[in-house]
Amino acid sequence: MNGPEIDVEFAPELGMFVPHARRTGATAVGTDGSSTLGHVVESMGVPLTEVGALVVDGRPVSFSHIPAAGESVRVRAVERPQRVPGAPLRFLLDVHLGTLARRLRLLGVDAAYESTDIGDPALAARSAAERRVMLSRDRGLLRRRELWAGAYVYSTRPDDQLRDVLGRFAPELRPWTRCTACNGLLAEATKEQVADQLEGGTQRSYDVFAQCGECGRAYWKGAHHDRLEAIVVRALAEFGSR
């Protein structure tokens, strides 16, 4: 670019998105004289969903600011907990985040999930139509302008992913109230109501059940309950009082 040159410095939390040479201190960046500062930041690899504020020569500016020669830009990371306009807080996860979706649902968080790759345009359109925060590790998807809101999931490990989302958005936790399969709400059910889903051993060993109001799936404290309970206990201990 042959337009005005500016100095850009990124917050340490954003270092993973930019080349190594730009991770410390200010870097001289050429602009074209017409692109917005938001566009310049994105072109350097940082999704705007991860930017908390842009500060030019000590004053905050919007993403639509047009850089002028010699300006000093500080790109700050999004503040945590992050407040998303509107209510209630709901999420949409892409095809690569199925485990995270199930864990959020386990905690009672409204987490829609696409189990097949429906494509970025369709995901962005659903985010906008249902006013859901798009969670993804796909930077291209998070750059789509039609998104209602979005957030980059920084880790590939489900434990860390869950802590990241809970720490960033501080959603209300209501464990054991959602279906981990479809995100529907659970209600108490009698053994008779779910009998067609129970094998003989389960019929004899359990008396307390819940059933999803959407897909009809039955739940009880089976073999995997201790593992799931550990996830719930950890989440409530760290994030339940927010």
Secondary structure, 3 states (H helix, E strand, C coil): CCCCEEEEEECHHHHHHCCHHHCCCCEEEECCCCCCHHHHHHHCCCCHHHEEEEEECCEEECCCCCCCCCCEEEEEECCCCCCCCCCCCCEEECCCCHHHHHHHHHCCCCEEECCCCCCHHHHHHHHHHHCCEEEECCHHHHCCCCCCEEEECCCCCHHHHHHHHHHHHCCCCCCCCECCCCCCEEEEECCCCCHHHCCHHHHHHCCCEEEECCCCCEECCCCCHHHHHHHHHHHHHHHCCC
